[in-house]
Amino acid sequence: MAKLRKLIARVLCAAAIFCSATAHPLKDCGFDRIYVVGDSLSDTGNFINEFPKGANSPYAGYPYGRTFFNSSTGRCSDGLLIIDYIALSAGLPPLPAYKGMDTNFNAGVNFAVAGASALSSNMLLANGIINEATNNSLDRQMKWLMNHLNFITLDSIDLADKIRTALFFVQIGGNDYNYGFLQGRTIPQLESIVPQVVGTIIAAAQKLIQIGALKIVIPGLLPNGCLPIYKTLFKSDSSDAYDAKNCLKNINDAAKFHEKHLQKEIRILQIKNPHVAIVYGDYYNAYLYLLKAATERGYNSEQSCCGIGGEYNFNMAWQCGAPSAEICDNPSRYLSWDGTHLTQSSYQIMARWLLSDMVPKLKCHADGAEVGMVRGGRSATI
């Protein structure tokens, strides 16, 4: 009980610090629930409750969670994620994992699973790609979500009433390409599956609209060519392979190809459903803002905080959580936590940028006022 009280106090403190820099917090929208499907960028504890892989993964133990929780919660970071900050900005607690120990789902549920892909394992396999991490892809997470909603509602009227004040996040798709890159697929081969990946994401959003969802956020991809894992595995001796930010051009171009198709399909879906706010979550540019801000402040934007040596402090064979992995003294001065995922500090900065971009598009305020930070690379409280 004492441990729980301390955790609650820390969450409330984090909410106060985060939201104090926000002129119009997301709670003005009146959301009383948030539902999330996704991958490791949003998972708050589902993967580590999968046996045997998840439970035996590095994410299930130290040093994951060390900055905020002082122990692992299943988050692939040293602390809170973007979705945690979104929940806090709405005046809600961090969302419990569907497969976790916390069964208080009054403020929503997180169905995201680290390693999950948008396409099912069979669909990926048909494209020559193997997902060895988990079978809980987007379609299964959507089934969990539908089963949960059916369980907590009495009838269609009750369902519509609960969904009316809920925010839905459909954050997934990166692993479909990550697995492909790691398994030697070419960029043209990966670009060929973009319509399938995007189509699966849009189909999930359509399903949510069919049951009455009015506010949906669909985040895109990170510029993976900036991450230590990609810069280590696909290192090039040619300076032409890198952009001005020292990110791999071809990897980021592949992400942009996905983003272009995703945004196009979101616009089409929005036109078909004018009564619903369907918002593209621009993780790509939020990360570029983070990179710019970090560079200006002298933060380490190249190496991971937790890893085992090398130019980018990343080793695919011995990653964060391995016995010989070293942890930086101050994760808040690093962008990358483990070479693949970001630090709590990075997610906090990105969340503020995202809120400033998304809140007006959610149409919660008649005046369209923006939240907190100013876009376009201008000032922000970090």
N, C-alpha and C positions, 0 to 999 in steps of 0.2 A: 504493500500500500504506500509506503514511504517513497519507494522508487517511482510509482505512478504519479504521486503528487509532485515530485521533482520534475518529471517529464512534462506534466501539464503546465507547471510554472515556466519551464523553458519554452514551451510552445507559445504561451501567452506573451512572454517576453519577446520572442522572435516576431510575433504578429505585431506587437507595438512598435518595434524598431522598423520593420518592413513597411508597415502601413503609415507610419508617421511621415514618410517621405512621399506619400501618395495624396495628391490634392483631392481626387475623387475615387476613393477605394471601390473595388468591385462589388462590395456589399450594397452599394446604392442600387445595384440591379435587383436586389431582393432574392438572390438565389439561396435556397435552403438545402439544396443537394447538388453534388457534383458526381457524375459517373464517368469513368475513364476506361477506355480500352487502349492497349498499346504495348510497348516493348520496354527495354531497360531504361529508357529515358524517363519512364513514368512508373515503373514497378516499385511498389512500396512493401513487397514481401510475399508475392505469390510464387515466384520461381524457387525460392529457398524452401518452400513447402512441397516441392515436387521431389519424389524419391526415385532413384538415388542421386541423379545428376545435380539437381538444384540444391538439395540438402548438403551435398558434398562439395559444392562450388565455393570459390573464394568469397563470394558475396555473402555467404552464411556466417562468416567469422571476421575477426579482427584482421586488418584495421578499418574495414568498412564501417561507417557510422561513427567513427571516433570523435569527430569534431562536435557534432550536435547531440547524438544519443549516447555516446560513450560505449556503444556496443552495436553490433550489426542488427539491422532491421530488415535486410533484404534489398535496401536501396543501393544501387551501384554508384556510390559516391561516399564521401566522408561525412555527409549530412543530408540536408534537405534537397529536394529536387524542384524543378520548375512547377510541377503540379502542386507541390506542397505550398509554394508561395502563392499560387493562384488561389488555392483554398483559403489561405490566411487572409488574402486581400478581399475575399468574399465574406470574411467574418466567420469562417468555418475552420474546424480543426483539420490537420492532415488526414487524408482519407485512408481508412483501414484497407488492407489487402483482403480480397475475397476469400483467399485460402489461408489467411492468417489466424491468429489466436483471438484478435479483437472482433467481437461479433456485434458491436454497436454500429449499425449502418444507418443511423438516423440522418446523418449529414451526407450520405452518399457512400459509394463503394469504388474501390480501385480494382479493376479486373486485368490490368496490364501484367504481362509476363516477360521478364528479361529473356532475350533470345527469340522472342516471337516474331514471326513474319506475317505480312498481310496475306500472302498466298498460303494455302494449306501445304503441308509437307508433300502431298501427292502432286499438287500443281507445280511446286518447285521442282520436284523430281522429274516431272515431264519436261522441264526445261533444263535438265542436266545439273540441277543444284540440289544439294542435300542440306537440310536443317537437322543437325545432330543434337541441338540443344533442347528443343521442346516441340511437342505436337500441339501445344495450345496457341494456335495461330488465331487470326482475327475472327474467323467464323466460329470457333469454339468459345472465344471470349464473348462474342455477341450472344451465343446461346446461354452462357452464364448470366449475362445481363438480363436477357428476356425472362429467364427462369426466376431471377431475383425479383424483378418487377411484378411478375405474376404472383409471387409468394407474398409480397407486402401490400398488395392491393386487393380490394374486395370485388371490384367489377370494373368495367371500362370507364365509368364515370370517375371512380376513385383513381384509376390509373392516369387519366387525363389531368386530374387535379394535381397529382404529385409531379407529373412530368412538366406541367406548365411552369413551375418555378425551379426547374432543374437546369443545370448546365452540363452539356455532354462534350467530352473530349475524345476524338478519334485520332490518336497519335501513334502511327505505325507505318512501316514501309522500308525503313532503312536496312533492316537485316536481309531483306530479299536481295539487295544488291551487295551487302557486306559479305554474305556467304558466297555469292558469285565471284566477287573479286578474290576472296581468299582461296577459292577453289580453281582459280586460273581462267575464269571466263573473261572474254574480251569485252570492251566497252560496247561495240555493236551488238554483241549477244545480250548484254544486260539492257541495253536500250530497247531491244525487241520485246522485253517482258514488261516495260513500263505501262503500256495500255492495260495489261492484266492486273498489275499491282494497283494502279490508280482506279481501275474499274471496281476492284474489290473494296477499296476504301470508300468510294462513292456509294456503292451498294449498301454498305453498312450505314452510311449517313441517311440514305433513302429509307432504310428500315426504321431508323429512329424517327424520321419525319412521319412515317406511316402510323406510328403509335402515338404521335402527338408532340414530339420534341419541337421546341421553338427556338432554342439557342444551341448552336453546335459549333465547336471549334475543331478545325482539321489542320493540325500542324504539318509542316513539310519536313524536309531533311536538313541536317547540319551540313556545312561545307566540310565533308570528311577529309578532303585533301589537306586540311589544316591540322589534323589530329596526329599525335605521335605514332599511333599504330600504322597509319597509312604512309607517313613519311619515313618510317623505319622499313616497312615491308616493300615499298615501291620507290625507294630512294633512287635518284637519278644523278648521274655525273654531269648532266647537261643543265646549265643555268636556265635554258629556255623552258625546262619542264616546270619551273616555279614562277609564280606571279610575284607582284611587289610585296605581298604579305608572307612570302616564303611558303605558300601552299601549293600543292600539286595541281596544276591546271586541269589535266585530263580527268582526275578524280572529281574535282569540283564541277567540271563541265557536265559530267554524267549526272551529278546531283541536280544541276540546273535543268537538265533535260526532263527529269522527273518533275521538278517544280513547275515547269512550264505547262506540262500536261495536267498536273493536279490543279493548278489555278484555273486553267481553261474549263475543266470539268466542274469545279466549284461554282464558277460563274454561270454555267449552264444550269446546274442544279438550283442555284439561287433564283434565276429567271423563272424556272418552273414552280418555285415555291416562295413567292414574294412575302408571304406571311411569316416566314422563318428567317432568322438571322443565321447565315452560314458563313463563318469567318475563317479565312486562311490564317493559320498561325505561322508567321514568318520566322521560323527558327534560323534559317540561313542568314538573313540580315541581322537578326538579333545577335548571332555569334560574331558576325563581322564588326558590329558595334562593340561587343565585348573585347574583341581582339584589338581594336583601335584604342579603347579606353585603357586596356591593360598595358599596351605598348607605351602610352603616354605616361603611365604611372610607374613604369619600370618593373612590371610584374613578369614572371617567367611564362612566356607564351609558347615556348618550344618543347620543354621537357615535361614529363608527367611528375607529379609529386611523389607518387608511390610506384617504384619499379626497381629494375636491376640493371643499372648502367647503360652504356651506349650513348650515342649523340642525343637521343631523345628520351633517355631513361626508360626505355621500353624493350622488353624481350618477349617474343611470342611464346617461347617455351617456359619462361619463368616470370610470371606476371605478378602484379600486386596480390599479396596474400601468401605468396610463397615464403618459406622460412628465411631465405636470404634477401628478400625484398627490403629496401630501405624506404623510409618515409621522410619527407621533407619536414623541416621544423615548423613552417607556417603555410599550410595549404591555401590560405586566403590570398597568397601572393602567387599562386599558380592557377593557370586556366584548366589544365588537365589533371585529373585525379589519378587515373590508372593507365593512361594512354589511349583509352577508348571512350571513357566517360569523363565528365567534368567535375570540378570541385563544387561544394556548396556555394562558395562565394561567386563562382561563375554563373551558376544557375540563378542566384539571386539577382545579379545584374541583368541577365537575359530576361528574367521574369518582369522586371520593371520596364524594360524596353517593350516587351510583348504587350504588357498591360496598356501602355501608352498607345500602342498601335491597334489593339483589339477592342478596347472598351467602346470607342465611338461606333465601331462597326456592329457591335452587339445591340446597338440602338436602345440602350437602357436610359439614356438621357435625351430629353427633347433638344437641348442646346448642343449636343454632340461634344461636350467638354472632354478633353483628354485627361489621362491619368498621369500625374507625377512628372516623369521625365520628358524632356523635349526631344523629339525625334531628329533625325538627320545628323547625328553625331555631335550635337551641342551638349550643354551641361546636363549632368545627372548626378544625383547623390549615390555614391557607391559605399 
